[in-house]
Amino acid sequence: MPRRPVAVFAIAPWAFGGVFPADLLTRLRRLVDFDPATTFTSFDGPAAAAALAEADLLVTGWGCPRIDAGVLAAAPRLRALVHAAGTVKARVDPVVFERGVVVSSAAEANAVPVADYTLAMLVLGAKRVFSRARRYAAAVPGAPADWLQGDGTGLHDCTVGVIGASRIGRLVLRRLRAFDVEVLLYDPYVNAAEAAALGAEPVGMDELCRRSDLVTVHAPALPETRHLLDAGRLALLPDGALVVNTARGSLIDTDALTRECLTGRISAVLDVTEPEPLPPGHPLFALPNVLITPHLAGAQGRELRRLGEFAVAEVGRFVSGAPLLGRVEPEQLPYIA
């Protein structure tokens, strides 16, 4: 009788139950053998060594240690790594690809809640909900009711600048089609025809900043994208503009953004910052025109299940020899988020 593939989990216990509820583990059990009581966040020690020695697949997630040459040496049977979370950039050493291990990521599934968060923040930010709600809460009898004023607000007829046609950027572009907005796209790897198919006008970064009422950032963190929104480009934004960042904090010059937001000229919604988290007492925390959330745009709570569903389906595709939908190619590793 052929040996069934063996999977080993490398995922933080706090995430395991949400990503892999009981019914998904039942589905996974039909495909591979595994110990649901054991998840590794370190590959040190005899228990990890024994598990790796039998592993045909690693099913990984948040909390997974880096997969490097040492791990591969301990896992001679390893053929695939299925990551039930977003990026594998910090988890997978290039030697994994050199060994011929197939790598898959649920980044496509994790992109969905990020795109939903982004659209929600664009809608709320265009109404200046955050600053107006704070003024409303602080109002006293007899004070001017400036919180009522909504002149110049709303997403209708705005120009939205999307930086990066990444997985998330493309989902945001798709969602923006439901609104009466003009959409600009900056992505040096997208040509005019592809941008038009995405419903956007391709422009340079400076033009995007000059023309956009709202800017949303979806580019990867690379040396060439560091401080893509620097002091000069932030200064190009029209008065009243909003910047939304769900990508990486390094794409925006935090000091320059702070200076602009302190004047009240522009607003920001930041799910990521540089540094992350910002130090206690940072000026951005206190500004009424800035909302900072703790890197929560990705899958949370009930949304975690989507990652597990993707991973279980991906394991099924691998076991049956079908192409993997989330396959990560080695040449993509330096450029993914």
C-alpha positions in Angstrom: 0.0 0.0 0.0 1.5 3.4 -1.0 2.7 5.6 1.8 0.3 8.6 2.4 2.0 12.0 2.3 2.8 13.4 5.7 2.3 17.1 6.5 3.8 19.1 9.4 2.4 22.3 10.7 4.6 25.3 11.4 2.2 28.0 12.6 1.7 29.9 15.8 -0.8 28.2 18.1 -2.8 31.4 18.4 -3.5 31.4 14.6 -3.9 27.6 14.1 -7.5 27.3 15.3 -8.8 30.2 13.3 -7.0 29.2 10.1 -7.7 25.5 10.4 -11.1 24.9 12.2 -12.2 21.3 12.8 -14.0 20.8 9.5 -11.0 21.9 7.5 -8.7 19.5 9.4 -11.2 16.8 8.5 -10.9 17.7 4.8 -7.1 17.8 5.1 -7.0 14.4 6.8 -8.5 12.9 3.6 -5.4 14.1 1.7 -2.4 13.7 4.1 -1.4 12.4 7.5 -0.6 14.9 10.2 -0.6 15.5 14.0 -3.1 18.2 14.7 -1.8 18.5 18.3 1.6 19.7 17.2 2.5 22.9 15.5 6.1 24.2 15.4 7.3 27.8 15.8 10.9 26.6 16.1 12.6 23.7 14.4 15.1 23.2 17.3 14.9 20.1 19.4 14.3 16.4 18.9 10.5 16.6 18.4 10.9 19.0 15.4 13.7 16.9 14.0 11.6 13.7 14.2 8.7 15.5 12.5 10.8 17.0 9.7 12.4 13.7 9.0 8.9 12.4 7.9 7.5 15.5 6.3 6.5 15.6 2.7 4.8 18.9 3.1 5.1 21.9 5.4 1.9 23.7 6.1 3.0 27.1 7.4 1.5 30.3 8.7 2.2 33.2 11.0 4.9 32.2 13.5 6.6 29.9 11.1 10.4 29.9 11.5 12.5 30.6 8.4 13.0 27.6 6.1 16.7 27.5 5.3 19.4 25.0 4.4 19.4 23.6 7.9 15.7 22.9 7.9 16.0 21.3 4.4 18.8 19.0 5.7 16.5 17.8 8.4 13.7 17.2 6.0 15.0 15.0 3.2 11.5 14.0 2.0 10.1 17.6 1.8 8.5 18.3 -1.6 6.1 21.3 -0.9 5.6 24.2 1.4 2.0 25.6 1.6 1.8 28.9 3.4 -1.6 29.6 4.9 -0.9 33.3 5.2 0.3 36.2 3.0 3.9 36.8 1.9 6.6 34.1 2.2 9.4 36.6 1.6 10.7 36.4 5.2 10.0 32.7 5.6 11.6 31.1 2.6 15.3 31.1 1.8 16.2 30.9 -1.9 17.8 27.5 -1.2 14.3 26.1 -0.9 13.7 26.7 -4.6 17.1 25.3 -5.4 16.2 22.1 -3.7 13.2 21.8 -5.9 10.6 22.3 -3.1 7.4 23.8 -4.5 6.2 26.9 -2.6 2.6 28.2 -2.5 1.1 31.1 -0.6 -2.4 32.1 0.3 -1.5 35.7 -0.5 -4.4 35.9 -2.9 -6.9 34.9 -0.2 -5.3 37.3 2.3 -5.5 40.1 -0.3 -9.3 40.1 -0.1 -9.8 41.6 3.4 -7.0 44.1 2.7 -8.8 45.4 -0.4 -12.1 45.5 1.5 -10.4 47.5 4.3 -8.8 49.9 1.7 -12.1 50.6 0.1 -13.8 51.2 3.4 -11.1 53.7 4.4 -11.4 55.4 1.0 -15.2 55.8 1.5 -14.9 56.9 5.1 -11.8 59.1 4.5 -13.4 60.9 1.6 -16.2 61.9 4.0 -13.6 63.0 6.5 -15.4 60.7 9.0 -12.5 60.4 11.4 -11.8 64.1 12.0 -15.5 65.1 11.9 -16.4 62.4 14.4 -13.7 63.6 16.8 -15.1 67.2 16.5 -18.6 65.9 17.1 -17.5 64.0 20.2 -15.7 67.1 21.6 -18.5 69.6 20.8 -20.0 71.5 23.8 -23.3 73.4 23.9 -23.1 76.6 22.0 -20.0 75.6 20.0 -20.1 76.1 16.2 -21.4 72.9 14.7 -18.6 72.6 12.2 -18.8 68.9 12.4 -22.0 69.1 10.3 -20.3 70.6 7.3 -19.7 68.2 4.5 -18.8 70.5 1.7 -16.3 69.0 -0.6 -16.5 65.5 0.9 -17.6 62.2 -0.4 -16.0 59.7 -2.9 -18.3 60.6 -5.8 -16.5 62.4 -8.6 -13.1 62.1 -6.9 -9.8 61.1 -8.5 -8.2 58.1 -6.8 -4.6 57.3 -7.3 -3.6 53.7 -6.9 0.1 53.0 -6.4 1.0 49.5 -7.5 -1.1 46.9 -9.4 -0.3 44.2 -7.0 -2.8 41.5 -6.0 -4.3 43.9 -3.5 -4.0 46.9 -5.9 -5.9 45.0 -8.6 -8.7 44.0 -6.2 -9.0 47.6 -5.2 -9.1 48.7 -8.8 -11.9 46.2 -9.4 -13.9 47.4 -6.4 -13.5 51.1 -7.5 -15.4 50.3 -10.7 -18.6 50.4 -8.6 -18.0 54.1 -7.9 -18.2 57.2 -10.0 -14.5 58.0 -9.7 -11.5 58.7 -12.0 -8.8 56.2 -11.3 -5.1 56.8 -11.9 -2.5 54.0 -11.7 1.3 54.2 -11.1 3.0 50.9 -11.8 6.1 50.9 -14.0 5.5 47.2 -15.0 2.0 47.8 -16.3 1.5 49.1 -19.8 -1.2 51.4 -21.1 -3.4 48.6 -22.5 -3.2 46.6 -19.3 -4.0 49.7 -17.2 -7.0 50.5 -19.3 -8.2 46.9 -18.9 -7.9 47.5 -15.1 -10.1 50.6 -15.4 -7.3 53.1 -14.8 -5.2 55.7 -16.5 -1.5 55.0 -16.3 0.5 58.0 -15.0 3.8 58.8 -13.4 4.2 59.1 -9.7 4.4 62.9 -9.7 1.3 63.3 -11.9 -0.6 60.8 -9.7 0.2 62.9 -6.7 -0.7 66.2 -8.3 -4.1 65.0 -9.6 -5.3 62.6 -6.8 -7.8 63.5 -4.1 -7.1 60.1 -2.6 -4.0 58.0 -2.8 -3.8 54.3 -1.8 -0.5 52.5 -1.6 -0.1 48.8 -2.7 3.5 48.5 -3.8 6.1 46.0 -2.4 8.8 47.2 0.0 12.0 47.3 -2.1 15.1 49.5 -2.1 13.7 51.4 -5.0 10.3 51.9 -3.4 11.6 53.2 -0.1 10.0 56.6 0.6 8.2 56.5 -2.7 6.0 59.1 -1.1 8.7 61.5 0.1 8.5 65.1 1.1 8.5 66.3 -2.5 5.7 64.1 -3.6 3.6 64.6 -0.5 3.8 68.3 -1.2 2.4 67.8 -4.6 -0.9 66.4 -3.2 -3.9 68.8 -3.4 -5.1 70.4 -0.2 -7.5 68.0 1.5 -6.0 64.9 0.0 -6.1 61.6 1.8 -3.3 58.9 1.8 -4.1 55.3 2.7 -1.3 52.9 3.3 -2.0 49.1 3.8 1.3 48.0 2.1 4.5 48.7 4.0 5.4 51.6 6.2 8.7 52.2 4.4 6.9 53.4 1.2 6.1 56.7 3.0 8.6 59.1 4.6 7.0 59.2 8.1 8.7 62.5 9.1 7.5 64.2 5.9 4.0 62.8 6.3 3.9 64.0 9.9 4.8 67.5 8.9 2.1 67.6 6.2 -0.6 66.1 8.5 0.4 68.5 11.4 -0.6 71.4 9.2 -4.0 69.8 8.5 -3.4 70.1 4.8 -3.7 66.4 4.1 -5.1 63.4 6.0 -3.9 59.8 6.4 -5.1 56.3 7.2 -2.2 54.1 8.1 -2.4 50.3 8.8 1.4 50.1 8.5 4.0 52.6 9.6 7.8 53.1 9.8 8.8 52.2 12.4 6.1 49.7 13.3 4.7 50.3 15.8 5.3 54.0 16.1 6.8 55.0 19.4 4.4 56.0 22.2 3.5 59.6 22.0 4.2 60.0 18.3 2.5 63.1 17.0 0.5 61.1 14.4 -1.4 59.3 17.1 -2.9 62.6 18.4 -3.9 64.2 15.1 -7.7 64.3 14.3 -7.0 63.9 10.6 -4.9 60.7 11.0 -6.2 57.2 11.8 -3.6 54.5 12.6 -4.7 50.9 12.9 -2.4 48.1 14.2 -1.7 46.2 10.9 -5.1 44.6 11.0 -6.2 45.0 7.3 -5.3 41.4 6.5 -7.2 38.3 7.6 -8.5 38.6 11.1 -11.0 36.6 13.1 -13.6 34.9 10.9 -11.5 35.9 7.8 -8.8 33.5 8.9 -10.8 30.6 7.6 -10.4 31.8 4.1 -6.6 31.2 4.4 -7.2 27.6 5.6 -9.6 26.9 2.9 -7.1 28.0 0.3 -4.3 26.0 1.9 -6.3 22.8 2.1 -7.4 23.1 -1.5 -3.8 23.8 -2.5 -2.6 20.6 -0.7 -5.3 18.7 -2.6 -4.0 20.1 -5.9 -0.4 19.2 -4.9 -1.3 15.6 -3.9 -3.3 15.1 -7.2 -0.6 16.6 -9.3 -2.7 19.6 -10.4 -1.1 23.1 -10.9 -0.9 25.2 -7.7 -3.0 28.4 -7.8 -0.7 30.2 -5.3 2.6 29.0 -6.6 5.5 31.3 -5.9 8.3 31.2 -8.4 11.9 31.9 -7.3 12.3 35.0 -9.4 9.3 36.5 -7.7 10.8 36.3 -4.2 12.8 39.6 -4.3 9.8 41.5 -5.5 6.8 40.3 -3.5 5.6 42.3 -0.6 
